[in-house]
Amino acid sequence: MINPDVWPVRKRMQVEDGDRGAGGGSVRRLLDRMRHSAFQGRKLGEAFETWTWMIDQGCLIAMGLAGSMASAGLAPLLIWLVERGYVDVLVSTSANATEDLLEARGTLFYQVDPDHVDDRELWQQGFYRFYDHVVSAREYDRMEDFTSEFFEHLAKTWPSPTIAGVHFTHELGRWLDARGVAGSLAATCFRHGVPLFVPAAPDGPLAEGYRAAARKGPSVDFFRDYEIALDIMSRYMPPGPGTAAIFAGGGVPKDFIQITATSVATQRGNGQASPHIAAIQITTDNTVFGGLGGAGVHTECISWGKEAAEGRNVMVFTDLTIALPLLCQGLAETYGSGHVRPARAAIAADLRRALAVSAPSSPRP
């Protein structure tokens, strides 16, 4: 018999205030030591070293978010990275851009034993399972219905019959912020002027929200979306300060960011790719099965011109729920409380101008 009263609540990951005194906090020192160890511990240390290098440079940092990190409780870490300016552009799955609305609206996730839970009972008693944690099916469905209100709002306010995906998520963030759901990733990106691309937006809760909306609104132009992404990335590719990439998993977000490095050859008319100058990927995908998720940023991707042969390219083969909290805590301890990346202000202002040019006009209030 399923009994939710005995399930532990799945807690969200948070970054503790960093301490720069006495040589930095314990996690930072641990990552520094791991850098000089072996195997994936060494690679995690190298990833930390490379991320701090990115932060200290003036390059554009793009981050790809695969899977459903939000359901695992990692959304606060992503929000923290946006607020500190440690990422400048996000490319996300639909799940990561929407499922954090559950906890932002007060819904709890519960931990279960994946080896002994009865999925038939979960279905009968109204729970959806994400491997080792579950959420109320009713609350999940209500969250999807909640997004239908945004589509109806957009139908009333957007002045054009089409909208680029990045403007769609910007307006979603604006709407969520106004509705008191400021702690969501989309709302945070809106407030900080961070472009949020969701190239497979129908693959998630937004599809059900669109279906349920009484009025559909503008069509989302995902091809225009890629043109905008390419224009943004091209601004920073050499002879600019360069672009760097952090891949949380693989999939569509990884490919979306990587192929900008090759597409710029056509845009510029010189036939030359402009590889990202640094890249970190954290994944559990195996390289030998041929999928993009395991295609090494330090090996195979170089042959395409996606990553620079001389670049700072690090592959970390481990679970994101292990790596990302350690990396974020290490960054907090390195830079201290309240730190915002110095390059952020100029980059954010430039990206706001670029997005303003690509929008048809301001939405109606």
Helices and strands as residue ranges (DSSP letters): G 4-6, G 21-23, H 26-34, H 39-56, E 60-65, H 75-84, E 89-92, H 94-98, H 101-104, E 109-111, H 119-125, E 127-130, E 133-136, H 137-157, E 162-164, H 165-178, H 185-192, E 196-197, H 205-212, E 219-221, H 222-236, E 243-248, H 251-258, H 260-268, E 276-283, G 287-289, G 292-294, H 300-303, E 307-317, H 320-335, H 344-358
